Amino acid sequence: MKNKLIKIGTIFFGLLVFFGLWGISVNASAVNNYIASHKINHVSITKKVWGGFPHSKYRHGKGKPEGVVVHETGNTSSTIFDEIAYMKKNYRNAFVHSFVDDEHIINIANTDYLCWGVGYPGNARFLQFEQVEMHTKKNFAEEVENAAYYTAYLLKEYQLKPNDACYDGKGTVWSHGSVAKYLGGSDHTDPVGYYKKCGKKYFHQSYTMKQFYKLVVTNYHNL
């Protein structure tokens, strides 16, 4: 009887280890691991603030945003400079504070004032930036690191603590999809589809906002 109980206990322990390790592998991010293992570091922020954008205060006043919204352009063939030029010409329809790719973080609108990227009521609450679509494994990883760093930088700059809004619509780190889901204002879901597509294409695993948020937190604690 004693040997039988020992055998059952051993099997049970083995199952716990197996499922525990399986859970870790499922939750682990191939993209974040690639960034860490290849020592990919963020670029410096370039400020090219254009004075033509409107200067409207956030709902709590100038310089008082409540979080950061992460976008992606949805354009498979444009460059970061194409996007910036287009936005300056069409800002009356929409504009964001900054653009990010694998080699640049370019701030084009004064972050002390709101931008028009997610509609009402999100525009009056959040800092916002766009990611330009990348087309190689390395470039995607570099862009994600830049985006995570810039998100963390903005949180620090405005004395906001990291808090993932994807679960309940309450927090400081948002996808455009989460804003649409919890606050309305648009029906966009970016950058979820872009992350998923590039994760599967280059890393054989979907990349998620949850995994991106972990990278934001890592950058935040390194600032």
N, C-alpha and C positions, 0 to 999 in steps of 0.2 A: 504493500500500500504506500509506503514511504517513497519507494522508487518511482511509483506511478505518479505521485504528486509532484515529485521533482521533475519528471519528464514533462508533465502538463505545464508546470511553471516555466520550464525552459522554452517550450513551444510558444507560450503566451508572451514571454519576454522577447523572443525572436520576432513575433508578429508586431509587437510594439515598435521595435527597432526598425523593421521593414517599412511599416507605414509612416513612421516618423521621418525616415530618410526619404521616402517617396514624397511626403508632403514638402520637405525641404527642396527637393529637386523640382517639384512643380512650381513652387513659389519663387525659386531662384530666377534671376534675370540674366540671360545670356548676354544681353546688351550691356548691362551694368558691369558684369564680370569682364567683358571684353575691354571696356573703358578702363577698369582698374588694372587688369593684367598688362595692357599696352601703355599704361601710364599716360593716357590721353588727358591733357589739361586744357582748361578753357582759355580763350583769347581775351584780350583786354576790350573793354567797352569803348566804342568810338562815339563821341557826341557830335552829331550834325543836326542840331535842333533848328527846324525851319520856322520862321516867324509867322508864316501864313496860316497856321492852324488856329482854330478858335481857342480862346482861353476861358473855359467854363469851369466853375468850381465843382468839386465832388459834393455829395449831399451833406457831408459834415464840414465842408470848407476846403479852402486851398491847401494842398499838401497833405490831405487826409484820406487816402485810399484805404480800402478795407481788405484788399487781397490782390492776387495776380491771376489773370486769365491767359491760358496758353492756347494759341491758335496754330493752324498751318494754312497755307495759301490755297491749296487745292489745285494749283497750277503746276503741271508736270514739266513745263519747258521754260519757265521764267528764271531769271537770276535775281539776286537780292537788289541789285541796282535797278533792274526793270521794275520790280515791285515798288520800290521807293518812288521812282519817277511817276509811275501810274497813280500812286496814292496822292501825291502832291497835286496832280491834275484833277483828281476826282474826290478830294477830301470831303466835299459837301455831301457825298453819299455815305462814306465811311472812312475812318482812319484809325490807326493804332499808334502806340507810343514808339515801338521799336521793331526791328527785323533781325532775325538770327539765321545764319547758315553755318557751314562747317568752318569758315574762316573769319566770320564777322559777327559782332553784336553791335548794331548801329541804332542809336537812339535818335529819333527824328522829331519827336514832339515832347514838349515839356511835361514831365511826369507829375508835376505839382497840380496839373489840370487834367480833367477827364478827357477821354477820347471816345470815338463812336464805333465800337467794334462788336457789341453784343445787343444793342437795342436797350429799351427800357425794361427793368430798372437797373440793369447791370452796369451801363455806362457811367452812372453816377457813383459807382462803388469801387470799380476795379482798374488797376493798371493792366495794360494788355500789350502783347507782342505776337508777331507772326513768325512762323518758321517756313523757310523756303524748302521745297521738296528736293531731297538728295537722291543720288542714283548709284552709289556704291556703298559697300559695307562700312568702310572706314569713314567716309564722309558722313554717313548717317550717325554713326557713333560719335563723331566729333560735334555734329550739330546738337545731338541730344545732351552732351556734356555742356556745351555752351548755353543751351536753353535752361538746363537745371541750375547752372551757376547763376545765370541772369535772374532767374526766379528767386533764388536764395538771396542774391544781392539786393533786389528790390524789397524783399521782406525785411532785411536788415536795415536798409536805408530808411524805411518808413516805420521801423520799430514794430513789426508784425511778426508773430511767431508762426512757424509752419503748422498747418492744420489742413488735412486732406478733406476737401468739400465733396468728393465724389460719392460718399456714403449717405450723407444726410442733407446736403445743400447748405451746410454751415461750416465755414472754414476760410482759409486764406489762399489755398492753391486750388484753382479751378481749371477744368477744360471748358471750351466753348460748349461742348455737349452737356456738361453739368449745369451750366448757366441756363441753357435752353430747357433742361429737364425740371429744374427746381424754381427758376425765376421767370422763365419765358423770355419774350423779346425776339426770339428767332427759333428756327428749327434745325440749326446747324449742330453737327456732332463732332467736329474736329477737336483735337487732332487724333481721335481714337482710331479712325479707319486708316490713317496714314501710319501711325505707330504699328498697328496690327499688320499691315501690308509689308512694311519694311522689316519688321521683326521676323516674319515668316520667310520672306525672300532672302534675307541675308544671314539670319541666325537660326532659322528653322524653329522659331518659337515666337508667338505673338508678343509684341511689346505693349505694355499697358500703362495707363495713368498711375496705377498703384505702384508699379515699378519705377516710373519716372519720379513719383513723389519721394520714394526712398532715396533716389539720387539727389533730389533737391535738399533733403534733410542732411545728407552727407556733406554737400557743399556748404550748407548753412552753418554746420558745426566747424567747418574748416575756415570760415571767414574771421 
